[in-house]
Amino acid sequence: GDLSFYGSKIVKEALEKGDTYAAQEMIEDIVSVKMANGKTEKEAKQSVRSSLTSYWKPLYEQAFADDDSYEQNDIRDSLYDMGVYGSDEEIDETLHGWKQGFPGIGEIGQYVSG
């Protein structure tokens, strides 16, 4: 409900300021509140992650479209720091999924593997 929207908004503001530590603290708080309201840790983290994705995904897609590898790496580091996207491998899978929205990726992938 409102709490998760409110929480997501504050987390985004912290991220926009580059305050990853504050964002992490807030995420932990939001996860705790969701768990107190009966969600499992996994459910709580998934919920927070989907809110964060709505913030990060368009930024990543833009960086990808601009071929800005510095920004892509920066976003990847932020996802890792957030603590709800899982391991390095899981984050790579997430980012790979985000790239799928772009035309031409399939062909590039086939080209590389072939």
Secondary structure, 3 states (H helix, E strand, C coil): CHHHHHHHHHHHHHHHCCCHHHHHHHHHHHHHHHHHCCCCHHHHHHHHHHHHHHHHHHHHHHHHHCCCHHHHHHHHHHHHHHCCCCCHHHHHHHHHHHHCCCCCHHHHHHHHHC
